Structures are given as C-alpha cells and as structure tokens.
C-alpha cells in the first residue's frame, strides 16, 4: 500500500488498549500515514477490540458499521481481545478485511504492505510470547504507560488470560526510558497500566525472572525528573503491599489514589469467582491506606449477578461497601463469556435482577462520592487542568482524583494551580476558588 494514505483508530475497553493503540498509531505515522479522526473518511480503519462484556462485542459491530458509513471502500482491521478470542467471527463481519491476534497486532503496517494483506492472522494464545512496550498520549496532560501484560490468574468469569496470554512485564530500564520520552513531550502525569500491574517483574523480558518487583518499579519511577504526578491504575488487593502504600504516602510524585478491584463483598461469591483473597483482606488494605493517607481516594470494581449470587449474597456486598471507607464504585453486571467456567455454572441470575442490583450499587456509589467530596471541602488542593474544551468548560483533577471544571481558558491547559474546594452546589457539583475566580467540580 502507498504510504500517502490516511488511517483512523477506534479503541474499545481499558487504558491498556488505549496505550497499545497509541503505539500502533505511531508506527503508522513513521510509515508515512496521516492520522485522521474516526468520524472522517480514511483509507484504513483500525479497531482495537475488547471482549470483557457482551456489550463490548456489540459495540465492535457498531463501530464497524460506523467506519463503513464514512468510507464503504475503507480497509478495516480488527485487533485486540475480541479479535484474538473470536478471529473467525471477527473476519466474518461484513466489511472487516484483516484480523490480527495478540502476537500480530503491533505489525499492522507490515501486514498492510504485504502482497496479501487480507484474512485472519492469529496464533493460539499459548504461543504468545512477545512483549511490546506502549504508552498513550491523549489530552497532553496525562499518559497511560503500559508496564505489564497478560495474567496468570484464573478467575472463573474472565477471558483476559485467553485473550492476552501469560503474565509478563517490560524491563524496568525500558519503562524508565518511556517515562522520560513522555516527560520530554511536556506531559505532567503518567498513569501506570496493565492487566495485572501488581504482578510486575514476573516474566520481565530481557532480565532474570523476578529481578524486580512492583515496589521497585514505583521507587524507580518516583525519581523521574520533570514529572509532576504518577497515578496507579487498578491493582489487585493481594498484590498491593504495605511497603507500596507507605511509599506512596511520602512520595514526591505518586498521588493518593488507588483503584482496587473487589468484585464481591461475599466470601462465598469470591470463592466461586476464584479470587485470591477474602473480604477481610480488602478491609485491611483500605484501613492501611486510610491510616497513612486519610484524604486518599479509593475506587472499587464490583460485579453483580454472578451465577449463584443470591439476594443474601448481594445484600452482603451492599452492606459491606456501605460501611467501607471508599470513594466511588465501578459497577459491572455479570456477562456470560464463552470458554469460561462461570458460563457453565448453575443458578444464573436473571438479567432483570442484575440490572436492579447494578442500579442499587450505582446509587450507593453516588452517595459514596458525595461523602468523599464533603470530606474534601475547605481543603487546599493542586489541580492539573486538561487540554480539551468540553462545552465551554475546562476540566482538571486534584491528586486525590477530585474532578473540577471552570470556564474554558486555553491558558490553563496543562498547568497546575492551587485551589480551595468550597461547597457542594445544589446540582451535586462542588464549587472551588483560585486566583479570585470561582469554578465547579464535577463527578
């Protein structure tokens, strides 16, 4: 293919997918392609798929139709988790020309420029061995930095090990080099991402096994000059250690924000999910964080409607979370995934019950977030403003993940300012002041 072509990208799913899409996009730029937005006519459309839920599968099909609407003759490439798990189904979708699996997705340009670029190229997941370092740059103020890939856990509901393979890490030196590349572009915040980032050091490529740990990574990144903030994304409670919590509490750059998957507040359901902890450990982690950083923001992942989850199990989760000192919830309704143990378990929960339980927990999340905001009122915080104009407003985050907004001012982009959170407005937003101006925080 000619290198004077245009390419557009669409990413479904997690921060890890975004980091990989960004890296693949840079390979297109190097090859001479011009990147355009996905709602424009392009010669090539690359869709990075997700398969965590049934909705993610459906969204992929919708995005394919969107691309074809922009250019019926466009060349469509499917990569990512759904492409690895369901390569033939992906290829059978009208309009999809090329499907690349986990081992092949970083070589999209090479496939496009081959003599026969169409078809399915996906090895079996047990043949996936490579690790490709990646980072995503979005709104210029924040970058998602991939530090780990794959997972050795065997949670009964999850397809990620089938889509991404075994747990493996980048080398510490590579990650530090990428962090410096990010800083050189003027970005002030890095978010660490991966499938199971607490497992960092396992299968570290180019180094002896277990040469480094997640704590080593945190300690080394904290020395990155020119970087204002580092944020830890989702980390398993059994892999978040006291030494890491203690280090973040006195860190120069790591912020007091943790996102820790729970999935259920019932030990019986946790056992059925084959999670590697019980609720008591989760309570311990929250207490350890709050004892060192009372102002820390703690987010929680929860799954409702897992097979066999009774009303009693659900209420056990509800009351557990209600009493826990956490800041917000990410709530997911259980979705049957092919080739998982959970899909074969008895006593599936009716979908209308899953919806009801999800709604209850989302309501609890709103209460939790408001309570967290109330705790922050009167405090002085530093906010890093984003670079996007959203309906006349500019947004930003405090270190402990309080999201604020004020009227759009391009001079604020990618700058850090000291603000004071003042009050929660009638609409649930929180007012703040800085430089004799008044702004509003949003959920």
VEXDREN-2710 file (C-alpha; in Angstrom, 1 decimal):
% VEXDREN-2710
k/r/px/py/pz
1/UNK/0.0/0.0/0.0
2/UNK/1.1/3.6/-0.6
3/UNK/2.4/5.4/2.4
4/UNK/0.4/8.6/1.4
5/UNK/-2.7/7.2/2.9
6/UNK/-4.9/8.1/5.9
7/UNK/-5.7/6.0/8.9
8/UNK/-8.2/6.3/11.7
9/UNK/-8.3/4.4/15.1
10/UNK/-11.1/3.4/17.4
11/UNK/-10.3/1.9/20.8
12/UNK/-12.7/-0.1/22.9
13/UNK/-12.1/-1.2/26.5
14/UNK/-9.3/-0.4/29.0
15/UNK/-6.5/2.0/29.4
16/UNK/-4.1/-0.8/28.3
17/UNK/-5.9/-0.9/24.9
18/UNK/-5.5/2.9/24.6
19/UNK/-1.8/2.7/25.3
20/UNK/-1.3/0.0/22.6
21/UNK/-3.5/1.8/20.1
22/UNK/-1.3/4.9/20.5
23/UNK/1.9/2.9/20.0
24/UNK/0.4/1.3/16.8
25/UNK/-0.7/4.7/15.6
26/UNK/2.9/6.0/15.9
27/UNK/4.1/3.1/13.7
28/UNK/1.6/4.3/11.0
29/UNK/3.0/7.8/11.3
30/UNK/6.5/6.5/10.9
31/UNK/5.4/4.7/7.7
32/UNK/4.0/7.9/6.3
33/UNK/0.3/7.6/7.0
34/UNK/-1.7/10.6/8.1
35/UNK/-3.9/10.0/11.1
36/UNK/-7.5/11.4/11.0
37/UNK/-10.4/11.1/13.4
38/UNK/-12.6/8.1/13.2
39/UNK/-15.6/10.1/12.1
40/UNK/-13.7/11.2/8.9
41/UNK/-13.1/9.4/5.6
42/UNK/-10.0/7.3/5.9
43/UNK/-8.3/4.7/3.7
44/UNK/-7.6/2.4/6.7
45/UNK/-9.7/2.0/9.9
46/UNK/-8.1/0.1/12.8
47/UNK/-10.4/-1.0/15.6
48/UNK/-8.9/-2.2/18.8
49/UNK/-11.5/-4.5/20.3
50/UNK/-12.5/-5.5/23.8
51/UNK/-14.3/-8.7/25.0
52/UNK/-14.8/-8.1/28.7
53/UNK/-18.6/-7.9/28.3
54/UNK/-21.3/-8.8/25.7
55/UNK/-21.8/-5.0/25.2
56/UNK/-18.1/-4.7/24.2
57/UNK/-18.8/-7.3/21.5
58/UNK/-21.9/-5.5/20.3
59/UNK/-20.0/-2.1/20.3
60/UNK/-17.4/-3.6/18.0
61/UNK/-20.0/-4.4/15.4
62/UNK/-21.5/-1.0/15.7
63/UNK/-18.1/0.7/15.2
64/UNK/-17.5/-1.4/12.0
65/UNK/-20.8/-0.1/10.6
66/UNK/-19.7/3.5/11.6
67/UNK/-16.5/3.1/9.6
68/UNK/-18.2/1.7/6.5
69/UNK/-20.6/4.6/6.7
70/UNK/-17.7/7.0/6.4
71/UNK/-16.0/5.1/3.7
72/UNK/-17.6/1.9/2.2
73/UNK/-14.3/1.2/0.5
74/UNK/-12.2/1.6/3.5
75/UNK/-9.8/-1.2/4.6
76/UNK/-10.9/-2.4/8.1
77/UNK/-8.5/-4.0/10.6
78/UNK/-9.7/-5.7/13.8
79/UNK/-7.1/-6.2/16.6
80/UNK/-7.3/-6.7/20.3
81/UNK/-9.0/-9.1/22.7
82/UNK/-12.2/-9.9/20.7
83/UNK/-10.0/-10.4/17.5
84/UNK/-7.8/-12.9/19.5
85/UNK/-10.7/-14.7/21.1
86/UNK/-13.1/-14.8/18.1
87/UNK/-10.9/-14.3/14.9
88/UNK/-13.2/-16.1/12.5
89/UNK/-16.3/-14.3/13.8
90/UNK/-14.5/-11.0/13.5
91/UNK/-13.5/-11.8/10.0
92/UNK/-17.0/-12.9/9.0
93/UNK/-18.4/-9.5/9.9
94/UNK/-19.3/-7.6/6.8
95/UNK/-16.6/-5.0/6.0
96/UNK/-13.7/-6.5/8.1
97/UNK/-10.7/-7.1/5.8
98/UNK/-7.9/-8.1/8.3
99/UNK/-7.9/-9.7/11.7
100/UNK/-4.7/-9.7/13.8
101/UNK/-4.2/-11.6/17.1
102/UNK/-2.2/-10.8/20.2
103/UNK/1.2/-11.7/18.6
104/UNK/0.5/-9.9/15.3
105/UNK/-1.3/-6.6/16.2
106/UNK/1.8/-4.5/16.5
107/UNK/2.8/-5.3/12.9
108/UNK/-0.3/-3.9/11.3
109/UNK/1.6/-1.8/8.9
110/UNK/3.7/-4.8/7.7
111/UNK/0.6/-6.7/7.0
112/UNK/-1.0/-3.9/5.1
113/UNK/2.1/-3.5/2.9
114/UNK/2.3/-7.3/2.2
115/UNK/1.1/-8.7/-1.1
116/UNK/-1.9/-10.4/0.6
117/UNK/-3.0/-8.2/3.4
118/UNK/-6.5/-9.7/3.9
119/UNK/-7.5/-12.5/6.1
120/UNK/-7.0/-13.8/9.7
121/UNK/-3.6/-13.9/11.3
122/UNK/-4.0/-15.0/14.9
123/UNK/-1.9/-17.6/16.7
124/UNK/-3.1/-19.6/19.7
125/UNK/-2.8/-17.8/22.9
126/UNK/-0.2/-20.2/24.4
127/UNK/2.1/-19.2/21.5
128/UNK/2.0/-15.5/22.5
129/UNK/5.4/-14.6/23.9
130/UNK/6.3/-11.1/22.8
131/UNK/6.0/-8.0/25.0
132/UNK/5.7/-4.6/23.3
133/UNK/6.1/-1.6/25.4
134/UNK/3.4/1.1/24.9
135/UNK/2.1/4.4/26.0
136/UNK/-0.8/6.5/25.1
137/UNK/-0.9/10.3/24.9
138/UNK/-4.4/11.7/24.9
139/UNK/-5.1/15.2/26.2
140/UNK/-1.4/16.1/26.6
141/UNK/-1.6/16.3/30.4
142/UNK/-1.8/12.6/31.0
143/UNK/-0.2/9.5/29.5
144/UNK/-1.1/5.8/30.0
145/UNK/2.1/3.8/30.4
146/UNK/1.9/0.1/29.9
147/UNK/4.2/-1.8/32.4
148/UNK/2.8/-5.3/32.2
149/UNK/0.6/-7.6/30.0
150/UNK/-1.3/-10.9/30.4
151/UNK/-2.5/-12.6/33.5
152/UNK/-1.8/-15.9/35.3
153/UNK/-4.9/-15.7/37.5
154/UNK/-7.8/-18.0/36.6
155/UNK/-10.9/-16.0/37.7
156/UNK/-13.8/-18.1/36.5
157/UNK/-15.6/-15.2/34.8
158/UNK/-12.6/-13.7/32.9
159/UNK/-11.4/-14.1/29.3
160/UNK/-8.3/-11.9/29.6
161/UNK/-5.8/-14.8/30.1
162/UNK/-7.3/-16.3/26.9
163/UNK/-7.0/-13.0/25.0
164/UNK/-3.6/-11.8/26.3
165/UNK/-1.7/-14.8/27.5
166/UNK/0.5/-15.3/30.5
167/UNK/1.7/-12.5/32.8
168/UNK/4.8/-10.8/31.5
169/UNK/6.5/-7.4/32.1
170/UNK/8.6/-4.8/30.4
171/UNK/12.1/-4.3/31.7
172/UNK/12.5/-1.6/34.3
173/UNK/15.0/0.2/32.1
174/UNK/12.6/0.3/29.2
175/UNK/9.8/1.7/31.3
176/UNK/12.1/4.4/32.7
177/UNK/13.1/5.3/29.2
178/UNK/9.5/5.6/28.1
179/UNK/8.7/7.7/31.1
180/UNK/11.4/10.1/30.1
181/UNK/10.1/10.2/26.5
182/UNK/6.7/11.1/27.9
183/UNK/8.1/13.9/30.1
184/UNK/10.0/15.3/27.1
185/UNK/6.7/15.9/25.4
186/UNK/5.5/18.1/28.1
187/UNK/3.2/15.7/29.8
188/UNK/2.8/16.1/33.6
189/UNK/1.0/12.9/34.7
190/UNK/1.6/9.2/34.0
191/UNK/-1.0/6.5/34.8
192/UNK/0.5/3.1/35.1
193/UNK/-1.5/0.4/33.3
194/UNK/-1.5/-3.3/32.5
195/UNK/-3.7/-6.3/33.0
196/UNK/-2.3/-7.1/36.5
197/UNK/0.2/-4.4/37.3
198/UNK/0.9/-5.6/40.8
199/UNK/2.5/-8.7/39.1
200/UNK/5.2/-6.5/37.6
201/UNK/8.5/-8.3/37.5
202/UNK/7.1/-11.7/36.5
203/UNK/8.4/-12.7/33.1
204/UNK/10.4/-9.5/32.9
205/UNK/11.7/-9.6/29.3
206/UNK/15.5/-9.5/28.9
207/UNK/16.1/-9.9/32.6
208/UNK/16.3/-12.7/35.1
209/UNK/12.9/-13.9/36.4
210/UNK/11.6/-11.8/39.3
211/UNK/14.6/-9.4/39.1
212/UNK/12.3/-6.6/40.0
213/UNK/9.0/-6.1/41.9
214/UNK/6.2/-3.6/41.7
215/UNK/7.7/-1.8/44.6
216/UNK/11.0/-1.5/42.7
217/UNK/9.1/0.0/39.8
218/UNK/7.3/2.5/42.0
219/UNK/10.5/3.5/43.7
220/UNK/12.4/4.0/40.4
221/UNK/9.6/6.0/38.7
222/UNK/9.4/8.3/41.6
223/UNK/12.8/9.7/40.6
224/UNK/11.6/10.8/37.1
225/UNK/12.6/14.4/36.9
226/UNK/10.2/16.8/35.2
227/UNK/7.1/14.6/36.0
228/UNK/4.5/16.1/38.4
229/UNK/2.4/13.1/39.1
230/UNK/2.2/9.3/38.8
231/UNK/-1.1/7.5/39.3
232/UNK/-1.5/3.8/39.9
233/UNK/-4.4/2.3/38.0
234/UNK/-6.2/-0.9/39.0
235/UNK/-4.2/-3.1/41.4
236/UNK/-5.3/-6.4/43.0
237/UNK/-5.7/-6.2/46.8
238/UNK/-3.5/-9.2/47.4
239/UNK/-0.7/-7.6/45.4
240/UNK/-0.9/-4.1/47.0
241/UNK/1.7/-4.3/49.8
242/UNK/2.2/-2.2/52.9
243/UNK/5.6/-1.1/51.6
244/UNK/4.0/0.4/48.5
245/UNK/1.3/2.2/50.5
246/UNK/3.9/3.6/52.8
247/UNK/6.0/4.8/49.9
248/UNK/3.1/6.5/48.2
249/UNK/2.2/8.3/51.4
250/UNK/5.6/10.1/51.4
251/UNK/6.2/10.1/47.6
252/UNK/7.4/13.0/45.6
253/UNK/5.2/12.1/42.6
254/UNK/2.8/9.2/43.3
255/UNK/-0.7/10.6/44.2
256/UNK/-3.0/9.3/46.9
257/UNK/-5.4/7.5/44.6
258/UNK/-5.9/3.7/44.5
259/UNK/-8.3/1.7/42.4
260/UNK/-8.7/-1.8/43.9
261/UNK/-10.9/-4.5/42.4
262/UNK/-13.2/-6.2/44.9
263/UNK/-15.8/-7.9/42.7
264/UNK/-17.9/-9.1/45.6
265/UNK/-18.3/-8.5/49.3
266/UNK/-19.4/-12.1/49.9
267/UNK/-16.6/-14.6/50.6
268/UNK/-18.8/-17.3/49.1
269/UNK/-19.1/-15.5/45.8
270/UNK/-15.4/-14.6/45.9
271/UNK/-14.6/-18.3/46.2
272/UNK/-16.8/-19.1/43.2
273/UNK/-15.0/-16.4/41.2
274/UNK/-11.7/-17.9/42.3
275/UNK/-10.4/-14.6/43.5
276/UNK/-7.2/-14.8/45.5
277/UNK/-8.4/-13.1/48.7
278/UNK/-11.3/-12.7/51.0
279/UNK/-13.2/-9.6/52.1
280/UNK/-11.2/-9.4/55.3
281/UNK/-8.0/-8.7/53.3
282/UNK/-9.8/-6.0/51.4
283/UNK/-10.8/-4.3/54.6
284/UNK/-7.2/-4.5/55.8
285/UNK/-5.9/-2.8/52.6
286/UNK/-8.5/0.1/52.9
287/UNK/-7.5/0.6/56.5
288/UNK/-3.8/0.6/55.7
289/UNK/-4.3/3.3/53.1
290/UNK/-6.6/5.5/55.2
291/UNK/-4.3/5.2/58.2
292/UNK/-1.5/6.7/56.2
293/UNK/-3.5/8.9/53.9
294/UNK/-6.9/9.9/55.3
295/UNK/-7.5/12.0/52.2
296/UNK/-6.8/9.2/49.7
297/UNK/-9.3/8.4/47.1
298/UNK/-10.2/4.6/46.8
299/UNK/-12.2/3.3/43.8
300/UNK/-13.7/-0.2/43.7
301/UNK/-14.7/-2.6/40.9
302/UNK/-17.8/-4.7/41.7
303/UNK/-19.6/-7.4/39.6
304/UNK/-23.2/-8.0/40.3
305/UNK/-25.3/-11.0/39.2
306/UNK/-22.5/-13.6/39.2
307/UNK/-24.1/-17.2/38.8
308/UNK/-25.4/-18.3/42.2
309/UNK/-25.3/-14.8/43.7
310/UNK/-28.4/-14.9/46.0
311/UNK/-30.2/-11.9/47.4
312/UNK/-28.4/-12.5/50.6
313/UNK/-25.0/-12.6/48.9
314/UNK/-25.8/-9.3/47.1
315/UNK/-27.0/-7.6/50.3
316/UNK/-23.9/-8.8/52.0
317/UNK/-21.9/-7.0/49.3
318/UNK/-24.1/-3.9/49.5
319/UNK/-23.7/-3.5/53.3
320/UNK/-20.0/-4.3/53.1
321/UNK/-19.4/-1.5/50.7
322/UNK/-21.8/0.8/52.5
323/UNK/-19.7/0.6/55.7
324/UNK/-16.3/0.7/53.9
325/UNK/-14.4/4.0/53.6
326/UNK/-14.1/4.0/49.8
327/UNK/-14.8/6.9/47.4
328/UNK/-16.6/5.5/44.4
329/UNK/-17.7/2.3/42.7
330/UNK/-17.3/1.0/39.1
331/UNK/-20.2/-1.4/38.8
332/UNK/-20.5/-4.2/36.2
333/UNK/-23.3/-6.6/35.5
334/UNK/-22.0/-10.1/35.1
335/UNK/-21.8/-11.1/31.4
336/UNK/-21.5/-14.7/30.2
337/UNK/-18.3/-15.2/28.3
338/UNK/-17.6/-18.2/26.2
339/UNK/-14.9/-20.7/27.4
340/UNK/-15.1/-19.5/31.0
341/UNK/-16.0/-21.7/33.9
342/UNK/-18.6/-19.2/35.2
343/UNK/-20.6/-19.6/32.0
344/UNK/-21.3/-23.2/32.8
345/UNK/-22.2/-22.6/36.5
346/UNK/-25.7/-23.4/37.7
347/UNK/-28.2/-20.8/39.0
348/UNK/-27.7/-17.9/36.6
349/UNK/-29.1/-14.7/37.9
350/UNK/-31.9/-13.3/35.7
351/UNK/-30.8/-10.2/33.7
352/UNK/-33.6/-8.0/35.2
353/UNK/-32.2/-8.8/38.7
354/UNK/-28.7/-8.0/37.5
355/UNK/-30.0/-4.6/36.3
356/UNK/-31.7/-4.0/39.6
357/UNK/-28.7/-4.8/41.7
358/UNK/-26.4/-2.7/39.4
359/UNK/-28.8/0.3/39.9
360/UNK/-28.6/-0.1/43.6
361/UNK/-24.8/-0.1/43.7
362/UNK/-24.6/2.8/41.3
363/UNK/-26.9/4.7/43.7
364/UNK/-24.6/3.8/46.6
365/UNK/-21.6/5.0/44.5
366/UNK/-23.2/8.4/44.2
367/UNK/-23.6/8.6/47.9
368/UNK/-20.0/7.5/48.5
369/UNK/-18.6/10.1/46.1
370/UNK/-20.7/12.9/47.7
371/UNK/-19.5/11.8/51.1
372/UNK/-15.9/11.8/49.9
373/UNK/-16.4/15.3/48.4
374/UNK/-17.8/16.6/51.6
375/UNK/-14.6/15.4/53.4
376/UNK/-12.5/17.5/51.0
377/UNK/-14.4/20.8/51.5
378/UNK/-12.2/23.5/52.8
379/UNK/-9.1/21.8/51.7
380/UNK/-6.4/23.4/49.5
381/UNK/-5.5/21.2/46.5
382/UNK/-3.4/21.4/43.4
383/UNK/-5.3/20.8/40.2
384/UNK/-3.8/19.8/36.8
385/UNK/-6.0/21.2/34.1
386/UNK/-6.7/19.2/30.9
387/UNK/-6.4/20.4/27.4
388/UNK/-9.9/19.8/26.0
389/UNK/-12.7/22.3/25.6
390/UNK/-15.9/20.4/26.7
391/UNK/-19.0/22.5/26.1
392/UNK/-17.2/25.7/27.1
393/UNK/-15.5/24.2/30.2
394/UNK/-12.0/23.0/31.1
395/UNK/-11.6/20.1/33.5
396/UNK/-8.9/19.0/35.8
397/UNK/-8.0/16.6/38.6
398/UNK/-6.6/17.1/42.1
399/UNK/-4.1/14.5/43.2
400/UNK/-6.8/12.5/45.1
401/UNK/-9.0/12.4/42.0
402/UNK/-11.4/15.2/42.7
403/UNK/-12.5/16.3/39.2
404/UNK/-13.1/20.1/38.8
405/UNK/-14.2/22.3/36.0
406/UNK/-14.2/26.0/35.2
407/UNK/-14.9/28.2/32.2
408/UNK/-12.7/27.4/29.2
409/UNK/-9.4/29.2/29.3
410/UNK/-6.7/27.9/27.0
411/UNK/-4.0/29.5/29.2
412/UNK/-4.9/26.9/31.9
413/UNK/-4.2/23.9/29.7
414/UNK/-1.5/21.6/31.1
415/UNK/-0.9/23.9/34.1
416/UNK/-1.1/23.2/37.8
417/UNK/-2.9/25.7/40.1
418/UNK/-3.7/25.8/43.8
419/UNK/-7.5/25.8/44.5
420/UNK/-9.7/25.6/47.5
421/UNK/-12.8/23.4/47.4
422/UNK/-15.6/25.5/48.9
423/UNK/-19.1/23.9/48.8
424/UNK/-21.3/21.3/47.1
425/UNK/-23.8/23.0/44.9
426/UNK/-27.5/22.1/44.5
427/UNK/-26.8/20.1/41.4
428/UNK/-24.2/18.0/43.3
429/UNK/-21.1/19.8/41.9
430/UNK/-18.5/21.3/44.1
431/UNK/-17.5/25.0/43.9
432/UNK/-13.9/26.0/44.2
433/UNK/-11.9/29.2/44.1
434/UNK/-8.5/30.2/42.8
435/UNK/-7.0/33.5/41.7
436/UNK/-10.2/35.2/42.8
437/UNK/-12.2/33.1/40.3
438/UNK/-14.9/30.6/41.0
439/UNK/-15.2/27.2/39.4
440/UNK/-17.1/23.9/39.8
441/UNK/-16.1/20.4/40.4
442/UNK/-17.9/17.6/38.6
443/UNK/-18.4/13.9/39.3
END
